[in-house]
Amino acid sequence: MAKLAVYKYFSFMILVITIMTATFTLFGLFGGNANPVHETAMAMIVYVLPLFVIGNVITLIFWLIRRRWHWAAIPFVTLLCSIPYIGTLYQVNIFASAQEEQSGFKIASYNVAVFGRETTGFKAEDILTVMKQQQVDILCLQEYAENSGDKNNTESYKGFYTSMAKGRDDMVIFSRFPIKKSQIIDFGNTNNSGMWADIDIKGKILRVFNIHLETTGFNRTLHKAAKQELKGKPVESNALLSSLFGDYTRGMVVRAGQANIVAEEINNSNRPVIVCGDFNDVPYSYAYNTVKGDLVDGFVECGKGYMSTMRGKKSVRIDYIFHDKNLEGLSYYKLNVSYSDHDPVFMKIAF
């Protein structure tokens, strides 16, 4: 009797976990539509959504082993609902190589992290060499620096890219096609901004957006904490966690406002649109969903494998290329290069 009671109690607890995991997963799937300005808790669930998806896989396996088909249906249905989200993280594309061979133009987005603030210009030259090797026709850079010491990076890049449009501070678009018009998207009192350029590609004008949304602030807070520790002033863990949480929620709110501005610019465009940039946010977040709108996520369309664009321990995808539904993506990939804390992403679009 005691063993039976323990078994029933254990099964009941797993059932509770199953229901809670499924519920939070579904909330997370819709959390990206919740504006963090008004629904912060709802909007934050999306950041732990991968854990809930894994939780559903585990509970599904448990109930299948137990042959409790009716309880297994809960995580099974939840995982079916999660397929579009999973597709933003991982794609199986057996035709990737064949698609790359088709004719079109290639566009790239890269946060170059001010070229590491090095003064020789070698890093900027190395990145340009990579773009030449990948035959990139349109290059959107964030955290760009015009000069590295005495070296003028812009002059080097203009040797390959015949057209250039500058945004505010660290934003630039280089193009091998003529740029007809460009405009800065001002986010107000922040270091981040956006821009767009109308580019004439063989007689058809496309509007290419380059955006850099608000950062999380994690690195800045950790750097300040480390400096305090070096000065012999201990930082309490709860104070650090509170500060990190405050940074993240503030960043979410700021990004939400910036995403709304970009979405309005996209909606007002009278040209087919391509959007590149560092969103500093994950798929299905409010910033992602708002900027994407009716556009196509290039990775979901023609990417392959697991996609993350941050290097190091932060294995998440925060750099994107979206495009108008009237355009067709042929390939989407990243390169693992160590010039920045980001990896560059590339997309070939049929033309």
N, C-alpha and C positions, 0 to 999 in steps of 0.2 A: 504493500500500500504506500509506503514511504517513497519508494522509487517511482511509482506511478504519479504521486503528488508532485514530486520534483520535476518529472518529465512534463506534466501538464503546465506547471508554473513556468518552466523554461520555454515551452512552446508558446505560451501566452505572451511572455516578454518579447520573443522574437516577432510575434504577430503585431505587438504594439510598435516595435521598432520598424517593422515593414510598413505599417500604415503611416507612421510619422515620416519615414524616409520618402515614401511616395508623395505625401502631402507637400513636404518642403521642396521636393523636386519640381512639382507642378507650379508651386509658388515661384520658384526660381526661373522657370521657363517663361513666366509672365512678368517677372520682376524687372526685366529690361524695358518694359513699357511704363514703369512707375518712375515719375520724375523725383529724383532724390531730394529736390528742394522741399517737397511736401511729404514724400513717403520714403524716408531714408532707409528704414529697416527692410522694407520690401525690396528696394533697389539693391541692397547689399547681398541678398541671398544669392544672386547670380555669381558672386565671387567664390562661393564654395560649392557651386553646382557640380563640378567634376566629382567631388567627394560624395555627393548624394547619388550621382549616377552609378558610381562604383558600389555604393551601399545597396542600390537596387539590384545590381548584378549578384551581389553576395546573397541577399535574401531570396532572389529567384532560385539560385542554386540550392539553397537550404530547403526550400519548399518542394523543389523537384526531387531532391534526394528522399525527402519524407513522403513523397507522393501525395502531397496535399495540393491537388491541382487548383482548387478554388482559391486558396491563399496565394499560390504561385501566379495567379492571374493578375494580382495587384501590381507587383513589380514588372511583370511582363507588359502590361498595358502602359505603365509609366515609361518603360524603356522605349516602347513604340512611339510615344509622344515625344521622347527625347531625341529621336533620330535626326531631325533638322539641326538641333544643337550640337550633337556629336559630330555632324558633318562639318561644322565650323572648326573642329579641332583635328579631324582625321578624314582623309579621303582615299578611296581606292580608285585609281584612274589608270587602267591598263592601256589606254590609247595616248598617254602623255607624249611618248617619243614621236609617234606619227603626227600628232597635232603640231608639234614644234617645227616640223619640216614645212608646214604650209606657209604661204606668203602672208605678211602682215607687218606691223611695226611693233617695236618693243618699248615698254615704259618701265621705269624703276623708281622706287621710293627708298630713301635711305636717310636715317638720322645719323649724321657723321660725328656728332659729339664734339663739335668745334675742332675736328681733326686732332683731338687729344691735346690741343693747345701747344703742339710742338712747333718749333721755330724754323725748321729746315725746309718745310714744304714737301718733304718726301712722302708723307702719309697721304696728302691730297693728290699727289702725282700717282701713287700706287692705286688709289681708288679710281682715278680717271682711267688708268690702265685696265682695271677690272671692267669698267663700263664699256671700254672699247672692245675688249675681248668678248663681252656678252652682247655686243652690237646693239647697245641701248640707244634708241632714237630720242627719247624724251626722259629727262632725269630730274626728279623732284628731290631736293635736299632740304633737310631740317637741321638746325643748329650748324649752319654753314658759316665759315669764317672767310672773308675775302682775302685776308692776308695771313700768312704764317711766317712770322718774323719779317724779313725783307722780301719774301717771296709773295708775289701776287697770284693767288690761286685762280682768280677769275680769268686772267689773261691766258693761263694754261688751259683752262676748260674751254675757253672761246676758240682755241686753236682747233678743237674738234667739233664743238657745238656752235653753229653759226648764229644762233639766236639765244637771247637770254632775257628773262624777266625777273626783276628783284622785288621782293616783298619787304615787309618791315623787318629790320634787324637781320635775323639769321635765316630768312626764307628765300629760296631761289629756284627757278625752273630753267633748265638748259634744254635746248631743242635743236635738232638737226633740220627741223622744218621751220618755216617762217612764223614768228609770233606777231600777230596782228594787233593785239590789244591785251592789256593786263590791268589788274586792280588788286589793291590790298584789302583784306578783310580784317578790320580792326576789332580786337576783343576787349579794348579798353585798358585799364590799369593792370597790365600783366606782361610778362616777358613772352607770352605765347601769342600766336597770330595765325592768319591764313592768307591765301592769295589765290587768284586764278589767272589763267592766260588763255586767250583764244589762239589756237594753233592751226595753221592751214596745212592739212595733210593731203597733198595731191588734189587740191581743189575743194576739199571738204573741211569745214572749220569745226573743230572740237574744242570744248571748254575744259581745260585741265585744272583741277583744284589741287593745291598743296597746302595741307593743314597740319598744325602742331598744337594739340590740345594740352590743357593744364596737367602738370605732373602730379604724382601722388604725394610728393614731399617726404617720402620715407628716407631717402638718402640724406636729405638736408638735416632731418631730425637726428638720425643716427650719427652724422658727422658732428653735430653740436654736442650730443651726449658724449661722444668719444673725446672731444676737446675738454669737456668738463672733468671727465675721468683723469685725463692727463694732468690737469691742474690740481688733482687731489681732491676734487669735489665729487663724491659718489652720487650716482643717479639712481634713484629707487626704481625698481622694475615696474611697479604700478604707475609711477609718474611717466616713465618712458612709454608704456603701453597706452596710457591715456593720451599722451601727445601724438603717438602714431595713429591712433584711432581718430583723433581730431583732425590730423593732417589728411587722412584718407577721406573722411566725410566732407571736409571742406573742398578737397580736390574734386570729389564727385559732383558737388553742387556747382562749382565753377565750370567743370567740363560740360555739365548739362546746359548751362547758359550758352557756352561757346558752340555746342552742337546745334542748339536751336538757331543760332545766327547762321551757321554754315548751311543747315537744312533750308533755311529761307532763301539763301543765295542760290542754292541748287534748284529749288523750285521756281525761282524767277529766271533761270537761264533759258534763253531762246536757242541754245545750242545743245547737241548731245554732250553728255558730261562724263568725265573720268575723274575720280577722286582718289588722291594718294595722300598718305601721311602717317604720322605717329599720333595715334589717338590717346595713348597712355591709358587704354582701357581694353577690357577683354570682350570677346564675342558675346552677344546677347545683352550687353550692358546698355544703359540708356543712351550713352554717347554713340555706341555702335549702331543701335537700332535707329536712332534719330537721324544720323548722317546717312546711313544706308538707305532708309526709306524704301523706294521702289527700285533702287539700283541693284546690281548683281555683285555679290562678293566673288571676286576673281578666284580665290582659293576654292570656294565651294563648287564653282563651275568647272575648273580645270586643274586644280591642284592635286597633289599626290602625297600620301603618307601623313605623318604628324607634323603640324606646322606650329612652330614657336619662333618669335623674332627677337626676343630678349636673350642675351648671352649670359652664361653663368647660372646661378641658382634660380633666377626668375624665368623659368621655362614657360612663358606665356606668349600668346600672339597679341601684339598691340599695334603692329604696323600693317596697313591695309592698302589694297587697290580695289576700288569699286568701279563699275562702269554702267553706262546706259544700257537698257534692255535691247536697244536696236543694234548694239555692237556684239560681236562674238569673241569670246576669249578662246585662245588656242592652247596656252600653257601658262602655268603659274608656279614659281619656285623661289627659293631663297638660296643664298650662298653663305656658308660658314666661313666668314673672314673676321679677323681680329682687329680691325681698324677702329671699332666703336663698341659700345655696350649693346648695340643693336646689330642685327643682320639685315642686309639689303634684300628687298623683295622685288621680283621681276615678273612682268606679265607680257605675253605676246598677244596682240589683238589683231584679228583678221581685218584686212582692208582691201 
